[in-house]
Amino acid sequence: MKKLKTMFSALALCAGMTAFAHAAPETIKFSHVVAENTPKGQMALKFRDLVAERIGDKYVVEVYPNSQLFGDGKEMEALLLGDVHFIAPSLSKFSKYTKKLQVYDLPFLFKDMEAVDRFQQSEAGQQLLESVKSKGLIGLGYLHNGLKQLSANDPLHVPGDADGKKFRIMSSDVLAAQFEAVDAVPLKKPFSEVFTLLQTRAIDGQENTWSNIYSKKFFEVQPYITESNHGVLDYMVTTSTEFWMTMPDEDRAVLKKALAEAVAHGNAIANEKSMKDRQKILESGRSKIITLSDDERQQWVEVMRPVWGEFQGEIGEDIIQAAVASNQ
């Protein structure tokens, strides 16, 4: 009997060791709210593939696009609760956690995407990634989408054309002030609802990048798009401190490198895709693209620029000046 017990114990131990050796990889959920053919969607898929290639025996990344798990109003809370592990919200979504990131919503702050990139890679821009750490979040990198345009049911040439019209905005007080500056009505609505709101004419217009306007088919239900380039729509790839800091150092290093490469991949796509999607919209004939004259654009700048001063105290004058300097 003793020999049998010893044998069964040894078999049980071997079975346990075998099970441990073949333990299923830990699932990492990456949730986002846009289509897979956008820069953000392609970045998430690249990250998934790099992780599978380099550390697939330990981790598997599952990507959930198009608000399949959580809409943009719930994904931050889901991250903090541990229901997802990576998200990439627009920078506008962080105002609840820090006021400093509002700098990215200031209208007509950056002259082009090269200026945005210079600021984000600067000391001030990198420090902003840490601005949400006290709230249990960690910014791991910036992902580009592009400069924003104005779409509407009626043509928008000068600020007066927006008077009284309802525009969907992200949950940002700066963006609300931006539209109030032109006497428009800003409405904070989830990204997933925008197409229906436009289609039913519950709202008159919205602001977005060429990539999002094309991939979400907003151009099919908006007769006019004004090429304003008035703001930037970028994202911050974010995880929770609880998830990130409890991970083994060597695994965290692999994931961080994979994410950096995935973000670079997404940014390269963003830069190329922006003009391609603009051309596709133009060729569709569904929406007329309005090019502003220098005088018309200057009118928008002059009306919206006072928003900077309104939020300077919350953001910090030093941060705004660092952003302005990136235009040089």
C-alpha positions in Angstrom: 0.0 0.0 0.0 2.8 2.4 0.9 4.4 1.7 -2.5 1.0 2.4 -4.3 0.6 5.6 -2.3 4.1 6.7 -3.3 3.4 5.9 -6.9 0.1 7.8 -7.0 1.7 10.8 -5.3 4.5 10.8 -7.8 2.0 10.6 -10.7 -0.1 13.4 -9.2 2.9 15.6 -8.8 4.0 14.9 -12.4 0.5 15.7 -13.7 0.5 19.0 -11.7 3.9 19.9 -13.1 2.7 19.1 -16.6 -0.4 21.3 -16.2 1.7 24.1 -14.8 4.1 23.9 -17.7 1.2 24.0 -20.2 -0.8 26.7 -18.4 -2.9 28.8 -20.7 -1.4 32.2 -21.5 -2.8 35.2 -19.6 -5.4 37.1 -21.5 -4.8 40.9 -22.1 -7.9 42.7 -23.3 -7.3 45.8 -25.5 -10.6 47.7 -26.0 -11.2 50.6 -28.3 -14.1 52.4 -29.9 -13.1 52.9 -33.6 -12.9 50.6 -36.6 -10.1 48.2 -37.3 -9.1 50.0 -40.4 -8.2 53.2 -38.5 -4.7 54.0 -37.2 -5.8 53.0 -33.7 -7.3 49.8 -34.9 -4.2 48.8 -36.9 -2.0 49.8 -33.9 -3.9 47.5 -31.6 -3.7 44.6 -34.0 0.1 45.1 -34.5 0.5 45.1 -30.7 -1.4 41.8 -30.5 0.8 40.2 -33.2 4.0 41.4 -31.7 3.1 40.0 -28.3 2.1 36.7 -29.8 5.4 36.5 -31.6 7.6 37.4 -28.7 5.9 36.2 -25.5 2.9 34.3 -26.8 3.4 31.5 -24.3 2.7 33.8 -21.5 0.2 36.4 -22.8 -2.4 36.6 -25.6 -3.8 40.0 -26.5 -7.5 40.1 -27.5 -8.5 43.2 -29.4 -12.1 44.5 -29.1 -12.8 47.3 -31.7 -15.9 49.4 -32.3 -17.0 49.7 -28.7 -17.7 45.9 -28.6 -16.9 45.8 -24.9 -17.2 49.3 -23.7 -18.2 52.7 -25.2 -16.0 55.7 -24.8 -18.0 56.8 -21.8 -17.2 53.5 -19.9 -13.8 52.3 -21.0 -11.8 54.3 -18.5 -13.9 53.0 -15.6 -13.6 49.4 -17.0 -9.8 49.8 -17.1 -9.6 50.9 -13.4 -11.9 48.0 -12.5 -9.6 45.5 -14.3 -12.3 44.5 -16.9 -9.8 45.5 -19.6 -6.1 46.1 -19.6 -5.3 48.5 -22.4 -7.4 51.3 -23.9 -6.5 54.2 -26.2 -8.9 57.0 -25.4 -8.7 60.4 -27.1 -6.8 62.9 -25.1 -10.0 64.8 -24.5 -11.3 62.0 -22.3 -8.8 62.6 -19.5 -10.1 65.9 -18.2 -11.8 64.1 -15.3 -8.4 62.8 -14.2 -6.1 65.7 -15.1 -6.7 69.2 -16.5 -3.2 69.4 -18.0 -4.1 67.2 -21.0 -6.7 69.8 -22.0 -3.8 71.5 -23.8 -4.5 69.2 -26.8 -8.1 70.5 -27.1 -7.1 74.1 -27.5 -8.2 75.3 -30.9 -5.7 76.4 -33.5 -2.8 75.5 -31.2 -0.7 73.4 -33.5 0.0 74.4 -37.1 0.4 70.8 -38.3 1.0 67.2 -37.1 4.8 67.6 -37.2 4.4 70.3 -34.5 2.1 67.9 -32.5 4.8 65.2 -32.7 7.6 67.6 -31.6 5.6 68.6 -28.6 4.7 65.1 -27.6 8.3 64.0 -27.8 9.5 67.0 -25.8 10.1 66.9 -22.1 6.8 68.7 -21.4 4.9 66.2 -23.6 6.5 63.2 -22.0 5.8 64.5 -18.5 2.1 64.7 -19.5 2.0 60.9 -19.9 2.6 60.7 -16.1 -0.1 63.3 -15.3 -2.8 60.6 -14.6 -0.6 58.3 -12.5 -2.1 59.5 -9.2 -5.5 58.4 -10.5 -4.3 54.8 -11.0 -3.6 55.2 -14.8 -0.3 55.2 -16.8 0.1 56.7 -20.2 2.4 54.6 -22.3 2.5 56.6 -25.6 0.8 58.9 -27.9 -1.0 57.7 -31.0 -1.9 60.1 -33.9 -5.1 60.3 -35.7 -4.8 63.7 -37.3 -6.1 67.2 -37.4 -9.9 67.8 -37.1 -12.3 69.1 -39.7 -15.8 70.4 -39.3 -18.7 68.6 -40.9 -22.3 70.0 -41.1 -25.6 69.9 -42.9 -25.0 73.4 -44.1 -21.8 75.0 -45.4 -19.4 76.5 -42.8 -17.2 79.3 -44.2 -17.1 81.8 -41.3 -17.9 81.5 -37.6 -21.3 83.1 -38.1 -22.3 80.0 -40.2 -22.2 77.9 -37.0 -24.5 80.2 -35.0 -27.2 78.1 -33.3 -26.2 74.8 -34.8 -25.7 71.7 -32.6 -22.4 69.9 -32.8 -21.4 66.7 -31.2 -18.3 66.9 -29.1 -16.2 64.6 -26.9 -16.5 65.0 -23.1 -14.3 68.1 -22.9 -15.0 71.5 -21.4 -12.5 73.0 -23.8 -14.3 71.7 -26.8 -17.6 73.0 -25.4 -16.1 76.5 -24.9 -14.7 76.3 -28.5 -18.1 75.9 -30.0 -19.7 78.3 -27.6 -17.2 80.9 -28.9 -18.9 80.7 -32.3 -22.4 80.7 -30.7 -23.0 77.0 -31.5 -24.5 74.4 -29.2 -22.0 71.7 -28.1 -23.5 68.3 -27.1 -21.3 65.7 -25.4 -22.3 62.4 -26.9 -20.6 58.9 -27.3 -18.6 58.3 -30.5 -20.7 55.2 -31.2 -23.9 57.3 -31.4 -22.6 60.0 -33.8 -23.6 58.4 -37.1 -27.2 57.9 -36.0 -27.4 61.4 -34.6 -26.2 62.8 -37.9 -28.4 60.5 -40.0 -31.5 61.5 -38.1 -30.4 65.2 -38.0 -30.7 65.2 -34.2 -27.5 67.2 -34.5 -26.3 69.5 -37.2 -22.6 68.6 -37.3 -19.5 67.3 -35.7 -15.7 67.6 -35.7 -13.3 64.8 -36.5 -10.3 63.6 -38.5 -10.5 62.5 -42.1 -9.8 58.9 -41.0 -12.8 58.8 -38.6 -15.1 60.7 -41.0 -14.4 58.1 -43.7 -14.2 54.9 -41.6 -17.4 55.7 -39.7 -19.2 56.9 -42.9 -20.0 60.3 -41.5 -19.4 61.8 -45.0 -22.4 59.9 -46.2 -24.8 61.8 -44.0 -23.0 65.2 -43.9 -23.3 67.2 -47.1 -20.4 69.6 -46.2 -17.0 69.3 -44.6 -14.9 72.4 -43.9 -11.2 71.7 -44.0 -10.4 73.8 -40.9 -7.5 71.8 -39.3 -8.6 73.6 -36.1 -7.6 71.0 -33.6 -5.8 67.7 -33.0 -7.4 64.3 -32.3 -4.8 62.1 -30.8 -5.0 59.2 -28.3 -3.0 58.1 -25.2 -2.4 54.4 -24.9 -3.2 53.7 -21.3 -3.1 50.9 -18.8 -3.8 50.8 -15.0 -1.0 51.1 -12.5 -2.4 48.0 -10.8 -2.0 45.8 -13.9 1.2 47.3 -15.1 3.2 47.5 -11.9 2.3 44.0 -10.7 3.6 42.4 -13.9 7.1 40.8 -13.8 9.7 43.3 -14.9 11.0 41.2 -17.8 7.4 40.8 -19.2 6.7 44.5 -18.8 9.8 45.3 -20.7 8.7 43.1 -23.6 5.2 44.5 -23.7 6.5 48.1 -23.5 8.8 47.6 -26.5 6.1 45.9 -28.5 3.7 48.7 -27.7 6.2 51.4 -28.7 6.7 49.6 -32.1 2.9 49.2 -32.5 2.4 52.9 -31.8 5.1 53.9 -34.4 3.3 51.6 -36.9 0.0 53.2 -36.1 1.4 56.7 -36.5 2.9 55.9 -39.8 -0.5 54.7 -41.0 -2.2 57.8 -39.6 0.1 60.2 -41.6 -0.5 58.3 -44.8 -4.2 57.5 -44.3 -5.3 61.0 -43.6 -4.9 62.3 -47.1 -6.0 59.1 -48.7 -9.3 59.1 -46.8 -9.7 62.8 -47.7 -9.4 61.9 -51.3 -11.8 59.0 -51.1 -14.4 61.3 -49.5 -13.8 63.8 -52.3 -14.2 61.2 -55.0 -17.4 59.8 -53.5 -19.3 63.0 -54.3 -21.3 62.5 -51.1 -19.9 65.4 -49.3 -18.5 68.7 -50.5 -15.1 69.7 -49.1 -14.9 73.4 -48.4 -11.4 75.0 -48.5 -11.2 78.2 -46.4 -9.6 81.3 -47.7 -6.9 82.9 -45.5 -9.3 85.6 -44.4 -12.0 83.0 -43.5 -9.6 80.9 -41.6 -8.3 83.9 -39.7 -11.9 84.7 -38.6 -12.2 81.3 -37.0 -8.8 81.7 -35.3 -9.6 85.1 -33.9 -13.0 84.0 -32.5 -11.7 80.7 -30.9 -8.2 81.8 -29.7 -9.6 83.4 -26.4 -10.4 79.9 -25.3 -6.7 79.5 -24.5 -6.9 82.2 -21.8 -10.0 80.7 -20.4 -8.2 77.4 -19.5 -4.7 78.6 -19.0 -5.0 78.4 -15.2 -6.0 74.8 -15.3 -3.5 73.6 -18.0 -0.6 75.7 -17.0 1.0 78.6 -19.0 4.3 76.7 -19.2 2.6 73.8 -21.0 0.8 76.0 -23.4 4.0 77.9 -24.2 5.9 74.6 -24.8 3.1 73.6 -27.2 3.3 76.9 -29.0 7.1 76.6 -29.3 6.7 73.3 -31.1 5.4 75.2 -34.1 8.8 76.9 -34.7 
